[in-house]
Amino acid sequence: MNVLVVDDEKMIREVIKEYCMYEKYVVFEAENGIEALSILEKENIDIIILDIMMPKLDGFQTYQELKKKKNIPTIILSARSEEYDKLLGFDLGIDDYLTKPFSPKELIARIKAVMKRTKKEENQFVYQDFIVDFQGYTIQIGQKTINVTPKEFEILKYLIQNENIAVSRESLLSAIWGYDYYGEDRTIDTHIKMLRNNLGKYRNLITTVRGVGYKFEIPKTK
């Protein structure tokens, strides 16, 4: 997989490159938006790690130029944590947003999650006799079809697509209910409880991350 890292800080690029290379990714580097767009014209890039605050062409401008030509999964990496920047990024169509300082291991996990959910051929999740059809909006356990509400299905889908990543209640509310939702975080807890009840023997695939939210996690085999 080819990863393009765009950041004007050389040290940041080197850290990301080191962790990406450990995963056997091929890494391309750019220190500004103009250089990044030039690389994108020549190379087949699978995912972009893009800083916002850069000289010549900032991250948002770079992404807008990119979208005119190609549709490449993009993770914004920025020292700016203001809600406005995050909302702008998601409105433009970015796939994820990570605030500096960040954990390189978390970034790798997010790269894997973004790539997994953007692969068009992966329309199903299958684990043993547990099947979730994202296109057909159906859940099958063995020979039984599991009936859940649309919101429960969307929560399950989002958690699966972010497998092994602790997802906050706020992130779930934003992703499922939208940014205009002003309800309580307990809404998520209630839906998770009902979803777990419906999943029966697979209820423990949704784990609670104390003080954060929830995580979808497949047990490791010994």
PyMOL commands that set and color helices and strands:
alter all, ss='L'
color gray80, all
select helices_A, chain A and resi 10-22+33-42+59-67+83-92+104-118+150-161+169-177+186-205
alter helices_A, ss='H'
color red, helices_A
select strands_A, chain A and resi 2-6+26-30+47-51+74-78+96-99+124-127+130-133+138-141+144-146+167-168+206-209+213-216
alter strands_A, ss='S'
color yellow, strands_A
deselect
rebuild
show_as cartoon
